[in-house]
Amino acid sequence: MTRASILSDELVRQLVAVGQVDILVGLPTFNNAGTIETLVQRLHVGLAKFFPRERTVIINADGGSDDGTPDLLRHAPMAEEEMRGSASLRTTHRVSATYAGLPGRAGGVRTVFAAADLLQARAVVLIDPTITSMTPEWLAGLAQPLAKNEADLVLPVHPRGRFEGPLLNQLARPLLSAVYGRRLRSNMAGTFGCSGRFASRMVRHPMWERDLTGPALDVWLVATAMAEDLRLTQSYVGPSVVAPHGARPGLSELFQQVVGTTFLCMEQHANVWKGLAEAFDVPVLGTPHHTDTPDPALDLAPMVERFRTGVRDLAPLLRDIVSPETLARLQAAAQSEASVRVPDPLWAITVYEFAAAAHQGVMNREHLTQALVPLYLGRTASFFAEIASADESAHTQRLAALEREFEGLRPYLVERWNVEGRR
């Protein structure tokens, strides 16, 4: 699909009136009336404060909101802070238009990328419009490395509690870091910055024709940047607090978005990552933030029960996915009368065997991915029980130990991947 077919005539007319820009901020919206005014005000303050000399534009790619989101964005008043004297030397333009196709973040992000390509933007920042905790300083952290031509993709690092984001901490991040050889700290939560050249490269990618719902888009963008050896940087920003917005996906759907897309990216980039020798840390800029949100009370019993019943009921399926030794260890953990224990080596091997089985086509990929869900719940319950009394430092060390385990077992993944299987 060409850039012209992505951008509506209305949007093209508005963009031509704006002209070439240095920094483009994109807001892919759909019924975000409750947050959009405050967000736009903070963006204006951030652009005026940190980029007073740059040519800037805020682009709203809307999915057809019926709550007045685009009008609220167009007419949002300036924030008092900007009115008091931090005004930019240049005007920050606002552009809003509805994009074609079904509403969804992927359509909005692609529209923003196409607009950045047309305007030859040097830096592009995508902001999740449901965020209520964004400050003007976020723009500095995400856009400055791009404006200085020091990065192609800048990922935010938000502080999170010990029991937050287990799908990311226990599976997606250690897997991506080990496979692609770059240790990540980012939460990959919908907000990021990228160079104009990255946006121009990605806007024409055939992957847009697939379902990039929710976090699947972020997984794909990050994996592609790593596979193409682009310059990645991370930036500490504040806590990510989001407003309730629509129905939240269930675990099965979220799992398919994150894990299914990760397996697909591994398939697409296999010729790249199989030849990598070692991992290195992706730089993190700024000062870490800390969360003072108390940890929620946890009931691990339902997770443990899902693990026990899943290992038992899915045994015929698991025999086609994991090795006999791995299945025996999972069954022993599930049948233990003591607390469930799924140690790091067993978990890393299990994930690698699932990834290799997906590559070999041993069964429908969605069915295979869903078979991993109860095993993930058992691993998560095991990890949560282990860190129940750990402080923030100990928790961070445990996550690093898990990543090292994935890295150390990477040759096993390559070995399993290269085994001939059904296609």
C-alpha positions as CSV (number, residue, x, y, z in Angstrom):
1,M,0.0,0.0,0.0
2,T,1.4,3.4,-1.0
3,R,1.5,6.4,1.3
4,A,-1.1,8.1,-0.8
5,S,-3.6,5.3,-0.3
6,I,-3.0,5.4,3.5
7,L,-3.6,9.2,3.9
8,S,-7.1,10.6,3.2
9,D,-7.4,13.6,0.9
10,E,-8.5,15.7,3.9
11,L,-5.4,14.8,5.9
12,V,-3.1,15.4,3.0
13,R,-4.5,18.9,2.6
14,Q,-3.9,19.7,6.2
15,L,-0.4,18.2,6.1
16,V,0.6,20.2,3.0
17,A,-0.5,23.4,4.8
18,V,1.8,22.5,7.7
19,G,4.9,21.8,5.6
20,Q,8.1,20.0,6.6
21,V,8.6,19.5,10.4
22,D,11.3,18.4,12.7
23,I,9.2,16.7,15.4
24,L,5.8,15.0,14.9
25,V,3.7,13.8,17.8
26,G,1.1,11.3,16.9
27,L,-2.1,10.5,18.9
28,P,-4.0,7.5,17.5
29,T,-7.4,8.0,19.1
30,F,-10.8,6.3,19.3
31,N,-13.3,7.7,21.8
32,N,-10.7,9.3,24.1
33,A,-12.7,12.5,25.1
34,G,-11.9,12.0,28.7
35,T,-8.2,12.4,28.4
36,I,-7.4,14.2,25.2
37,E,-7.6,17.8,26.3
38,T,-5.2,17.5,29.2
39,L,-2.8,15.3,27.0
40,V,-2.7,17.9,24.3
41,Q,-2.0,20.7,26.8
42,R,0.9,18.7,28.3
43,L,2.3,18.0,24.8
44,H,2.3,21.7,23.9
45,V,4.1,22.5,27.1
46,G,6.7,19.8,26.4
47,L,7.3,20.9,22.9
48,A,7.6,24.6,23.9
49,K,9.9,23.8,26.8
50,F,12.3,21.3,25.2
51,F,12.0,22.1,21.5
52,P,11.4,25.8,21.2
53,R,13.2,26.2,17.9
54,E,12.0,23.0,16.1
55,R,9.1,22.9,13.7
56,T,6.5,20.7,15.4
57,V,3.1,19.3,14.8
58,I,0.6,17.2,16.7
59,I,-1.3,14.8,14.5
60,N,-4.5,13.1,15.6
61,A,-5.3,10.0,13.6
62,D,-8.8,9.1,14.7
63,G,-10.6,5.9,14.2
64,G,-14.1,7.4,13.9
65,S,-14.8,8.6,17.5
66,D,-18.4,9.4,18.3
67,D,-17.6,11.3,21.5
68,G,-16.1,14.4,20.0
69,T,-12.5,13.5,20.5
70,P,-11.2,15.3,17.4
71,D,-13.1,18.5,18.2
72,L,-11.8,18.5,21.7
73,L,-8.2,18.1,20.4
74,R,-8.6,20.9,17.9
75,H,-10.0,23.4,20.4
76,A,-8.2,22.4,23.6
77,P,-7.0,25.6,25.2
78,M,-3.3,26.2,25.9
79,A,-2.1,25.2,29.4
80,E,-1.5,27.9,32.0
81,E,2.2,27.0,32.1
82,E,2.6,27.7,28.4
83,M,0.6,30.9,28.6
84,R,2.9,32.2,31.3
85,G,6.0,32.3,29.1
86,S,7.4,29.0,28.0
87,A,5.9,29.6,24.6
88,S,7.8,28.2,21.6
89,L,9.6,30.4,19.1
90,R,7.5,28.5,16.5
91,T,3.9,27.5,16.3
92,T,3.0,23.9,17.0
93,H,0.3,22.9,14.5
94,R,-2.6,20.6,15.3
95,V,-3.9,18.3,12.6
96,S,-6.9,15.9,13.0
97,A,-8.4,13.5,10.5
98,T,-10.2,10.1,10.5
99,Y,-8.3,7.3,8.9
100,A,-9.7,4.6,6.7
101,G,-10.5,1.1,7.8
102,L,-11.5,-0.4,11.1
103,P,-10.7,1.6,14.3
104,G,-7.7,0.3,16.1
105,R,-4.3,1.5,17.2
106,A,-2.4,-0.1,14.3
107,G,-4.4,1.9,11.7
108,G,-3.7,5.1,13.7
109,V,0.0,4.4,14.0
110,R,0.4,3.6,10.3
111,T,-1.4,6.8,9.4
112,V,1.0,8.7,11.7
113,F,4.0,7.0,10.1
114,A,2.7,7.9,6.6
115,A,2.2,11.5,7.7
116,A,5.8,11.6,9.1
117,D,7.1,10.2,5.8
118,L,5.2,13.0,3.9
119,L,6.4,15.7,6.2
120,Q,10.0,14.4,6.3
121,A,9.9,14.5,10.1
122,R,13.2,13.8,11.9
123,A,11.6,12.6,15.1
124,V,8.2,10.9,15.6
125,V,6.7,10.3,19.1
126,L,3.6,8.1,19.5
127,I,1.6,8.7,22.7
128,D,-1.0,6.3,24.0
129,P,-4.1,8.6,24.3
130,T,-5.5,6.7,27.4
131,I,-2.5,7.8,29.5
132,T,-3.3,10.2,32.4
133,S,0.2,10.4,33.9
134,M,2.2,11.8,31.0
135,T,4.3,14.9,31.8
136,P,6.0,17.3,29.4
137,E,9.3,15.6,30.4
138,W,8.3,12.5,28.6
139,L,8.7,14.3,25.3
140,A,12.3,15.2,26.2
141,G,13.1,11.6,27.1
142,L,11.5,10.1,24.0
143,A,12.3,12.8,21.4
144,Q,15.7,14.3,22.2
145,P,17.8,11.2,21.2
146,L,15.9,11.2,17.9
147,A,16.3,15.0,17.3
148,K,20.1,14.5,17.9
149,N,20.2,11.6,15.5
150,E,21.4,9.3,18.2
151,A,18.7,6.6,17.9
152,D,16.1,5.1,15.6
153,L,13.7,3.7,18.3
154,V,13.3,5.1,21.8
155,L,11.4,2.9,24.2
156,P,10.0,4.1,27.6
157,V,10.8,2.5,30.9
158,H,8.0,2.9,33.4
159,P,8.3,1.9,37.1
160,R,6.1,-1.0,37.9
161,G,5.2,-3.0,41.0
162,R,6.6,-6.5,41.6
163,F,3.4,-8.2,40.5
164,E,2.7,-6.0,37.5
165,G,3.3,-7.1,33.9
166,P,4.1,-10.8,34.4
167,L,3.5,-11.7,30.7
168,L,6.2,-9.2,29.8
169,N,8.6,-9.9,32.6
170,Q,8.3,-13.7,32.6
171,L,7.9,-14.4,28.9
172,A,8.0,-11.7,26.2
173,R,11.0,-9.6,27.4
174,P,13.4,-12.4,28.3
175,L,12.5,-14.2,25.1
176,L,13.0,-11.2,22.9
177,S,16.1,-10.1,24.7
178,A,17.8,-13.5,24.4
179,V,16.7,-14.2,20.8
180,Y,17.6,-10.8,19.4
181,G,20.6,-10.3,21.6
182,R,19.6,-7.0,23.2
183,R,18.6,-6.8,26.8
184,L,15.5,-4.6,27.2
185,R,14.0,-2.9,30.3
186,S,11.2,-1.2,28.4
187,N,7.5,-2.0,29.3
188,M,6.6,-1.8,25.6
189,A,3.3,-0.2,26.6
190,G,2.1,1.7,23.5
191,T,4.2,4.9,23.8
192,F,7.5,5.2,22.0
193,G,9.6,7.5,19.8
194,C,11.2,6.7,16.4
195,S,13.2,8.3,13.7
196,G,11.6,9.5,10.6
197,R,13.6,7.0,8.6
198,F,12.3,4.2,10.8
199,A,8.7,5.4,10.2
200,S,9.3,5.6,6.5
201,R,10.6,2.1,6.4
202,M,7.9,0.6,8.4
203,V,4.9,2.3,6.8
204,R,5.2,0.1,3.7
205,H,5.8,-3.2,5.5
206,P,3.5,-6.1,4.5
207,M,3.0,-7.0,8.2
208,W,0.3,-4.3,8.5
209,E,-2.0,-6.7,6.6
210,R,-1.9,-9.0,9.6
211,D,-3.8,-8.5,12.9
212,L,-1.7,-6.2,15.0
213,T,-4.1,-5.7,17.8
214,G,-3.0,-4.3,21.1
215,P,0.6,-5.0,22.2
216,A,1.2,-7.1,19.0
217,L,2.1,-3.9,17.3
218,D,4.8,-3.0,19.9
219,V,6.3,-6.5,19.8
220,W,6.6,-6.4,16.0
221,L,8.1,-2.9,15.9
222,V,10.7,-3.7,18.6
223,A,11.6,-7.1,17.1
224,T,11.9,-5.6,13.6
225,A,14.2,-2.8,14.9
226,M,16.4,-5.3,16.6
227,A,16.5,-7.7,13.6
228,E,17.5,-4.8,11.3
229,D,20.2,-3.8,13.8
230,L,18.8,-0.3,14.2
231,R,19.9,2.0,17.0
232,L,17.7,1.3,20.1
233,T,17.7,3.5,23.2
234,Q,15.5,3.4,26.3
235,S,14.4,6.3,28.4
236,Y,13.2,6.4,32.0
237,V,9.9,8.2,32.3
238,G,7.3,8.3,35.0
239,P,4.6,5.8,35.9
240,S,2.2,4.8,33.2
241,V,-1.3,5.4,34.5
242,V,-4.1,4.8,32.0
243,A,-7.8,5.7,32.1
244,P,-10.4,2.9,31.7
245,H,-11.1,2.6,28.0
246,G,-13.3,-0.1,26.6
247,A,-13.2,-3.8,27.4
248,R,-9.8,-5.2,28.4
249,P,-8.7,-8.3,26.5
250,G,-8.8,-11.5,28.4
251,L,-5.6,-13.5,29.1
252,S,-6.1,-15.8,26.1
253,E,-6.5,-12.9,23.7
254,L,-3.6,-11.0,25.2
255,F,-1.4,-14.1,25.1
256,Q,-2.2,-14.6,21.4
257,Q,-1.3,-10.9,20.7
258,V,2.0,-11.0,22.6
259,V,3.3,-14.5,22.3
260,G,1.8,-15.4,18.9
261,T,3.4,-12.2,17.4
262,T,6.7,-13.0,19.1
263,F,6.8,-16.5,17.6
264,L,5.8,-15.0,14.2
265,C,8.6,-12.4,14.4
266,M,11.1,-15.1,15.3
267,E,10.0,-17.0,12.2
268,Q,10.4,-14.0,9.9
269,H,13.9,-13.0,11.4
270,A,15.4,-16.5,11.9
271,N,18.2,-16.0,9.4
272,V,19.3,-13.0,11.5
273,W,19.0,-14.1,15.1
274,K,20.3,-17.7,14.7
275,G,23.7,-16.2,13.8
276,L,24.0,-13.9,16.9
277,A,26.7,-14.8,19.4
278,E,25.8,-12.8,22.6
279,A,23.5,-10.2,24.1
280,F,24.2,-6.7,25.2
281,D,22.4,-4.1,27.2
282,V,20.3,-1.5,25.4
283,P,21.3,1.9,26.8
284,V,18.8,3.6,29.2
285,L,18.8,7.4,29.5
286,G,17.7,9.5,32.4
287,T,17.1,8.7,36.1
288,P,15.0,5.8,37.3
289,H,11.6,6.5,38.8
290,H,10.2,4.5,41.6
291,T,6.6,3.5,42.2
292,D,5.0,3.9,45.6
293,T,1.9,2.0,44.7
294,P,1.3,-0.8,47.2
295,D,1.4,-4.4,45.8
296,P,-2.1,-5.9,45.5
297,A,-3.1,-8.9,47.6
298,L,-2.6,-12.0,45.5
299,D,-4.5,-15.2,45.4
300,L,-2.3,-17.7,43.7
301,A,-4.6,-20.7,44.1
302,P,-6.6,-20.2,40.8
303,M,-3.3,-19.9,38.8
304,V,-1.9,-23.0,40.4
305,E,-5.2,-24.9,39.7
306,R,-5.1,-23.8,36.0
307,F,-1.5,-25.1,35.8
308,R,-2.3,-28.5,37.4
309,T,-5.4,-29.1,35.3
310,G,-3.7,-27.8,32.2
311,V,-0.7,-30.1,32.5
312,R,-3.1,-33.0,33.1
313,D,-5.7,-32.3,30.4
314,L,-3.3,-31.1,27.7
315,A,-0.8,-33.9,28.1
316,P,-1.7,-35.5,24.6
317,L,-1.1,-32.0,23.0
318,L,2.0,-31.3,25.0
319,R,3.6,-34.5,23.9
320,D,3.7,-33.1,20.3
321,I,5.2,-29.8,21.5
322,V,7.8,-30.4,24.3
323,S,10.4,-33.1,24.8
324,P,9.6,-36.1,27.0
325,E,12.0,-34.8,29.7
326,T,10.3,-31.4,29.8
327,L,6.9,-32.9,30.0
328,A,7.9,-35.2,32.8
329,R,9.3,-32.2,34.8
330,L,6.2,-30.2,34.2
331,Q,4.0,-33.1,35.3
332,A,6.1,-33.6,38.4
333,A,5.7,-29.9,39.3
334,A,1.9,-30.1,38.7
335,Q,1.5,-33.2,40.8
336,S,3.6,-32.0,43.7
337,E,1.8,-31.8,47.0
338,A,3.9,-28.9,48.0
339,S,3.7,-25.5,46.4
340,V,4.2,-25.4,42.6
341,R,7.8,-24.8,41.6
342,V,8.7,-24.0,38.0
343,P,12.4,-23.0,38.1
344,D,14.0,-20.7,35.6
345,P,15.8,-23.4,33.5
346,L,12.6,-25.5,33.1
347,W,10.6,-22.4,32.1
348,A,13.2,-21.2,29.5
349,I,13.4,-24.7,28.0
350,T,9.6,-24.9,27.9
351,V,9.2,-21.6,26.1
352,Y,12.0,-22.5,23.6
353,E,10.4,-25.8,22.8
354,F,7.1,-24.1,22.2
355,A,8.8,-21.6,19.9
356,A,10.5,-24.4,17.9
357,A,7.3,-26.3,17.7
358,A,5.5,-23.3,16.3
359,H,8.3,-23.0,13.7
360,Q,8.0,-26.7,12.8
361,G,4.3,-26.5,12.3
362,V,3.4,-29.4,14.6
363,M,-0.2,-28.0,15.0
364,N,-2.3,-24.9,14.5
365,R,-0.2,-22.0,15.8
366,E,-3.1,-20.5,17.8
367,H,-3.8,-23.8,19.5
368,L,-0.2,-24.2,20.3
369,T,0.1,-20.7,21.8
370,Q,-3.0,-21.3,23.9
371,A,-1.5,-24.5,25.3
372,L,1.3,-22.5,26.8
373,V,-1.2,-20.4,28.9
374,P,-1.6,-22.8,31.8
375,L,2.1,-23.4,31.9
376,Y,2.7,-19.6,32.0
377,L,0.2,-19.4,34.9
378,G,2.1,-22.0,36.8
379,R,5.4,-20.3,36.2
380,T,4.0,-16.9,37.3
381,A,2.5,-18.4,40.5
382,S,5.9,-20.0,41.2
383,F,7.7,-16.7,40.7
384,F,5.2,-14.6,42.7
385,A,5.5,-17.0,45.6
386,E,9.3,-16.8,45.5
387,I,9.4,-13.0,45.5
388,A,6.6,-12.4,48.0
389,S,8.9,-10.9,50.6
390,A,11.6,-9.5,48.2
391,D,12.3,-5.8,48.0
392,E,12.6,-3.9,44.7
393,S,16.4,-4.6,44.4
394,A,15.9,-8.4,44.9
395,H,13.1,-8.4,42.5
396,T,15.2,-6.7,39.8
397,Q,18.0,-9.2,40.4
398,R,15.6,-12.1,40.0
399,L,14.4,-10.8,36.7
400,A,18.0,-10.4,35.5
401,A,18.7,-14.0,36.6
402,L,15.8,-15.2,34.4
403,E,17.1,-13.3,31.4
404,R,20.5,-14.8,31.9
405,E,18.9,-18.3,32.0
406,F,17.2,-17.6,28.6
407,E,20.5,-16.3,27.2
408,G,22.5,-19.3,28.4
409,L,20.0,-21.7,26.9
410,R,19.9,-20.0,23.6
411,P,22.0,-22.6,21.8
412,Y,19.3,-25.1,22.8
413,L,16.7,-23.0,21.0
414,V,18.8,-23.0,17.9
415,E,19.3,-26.8,18.1
416,R,15.5,-27.4,18.6
417,W,14.7,-24.9,15.8
418,N,16.9,-26.7,13.3
419,V,15.3,-30.1,13.9
420,E,13.2,-31.1,10.9
421,G,9.5,-31.2,11.7
422,R,6.1,-31.1,10.1
423,R,5.4,-28.0,8.1
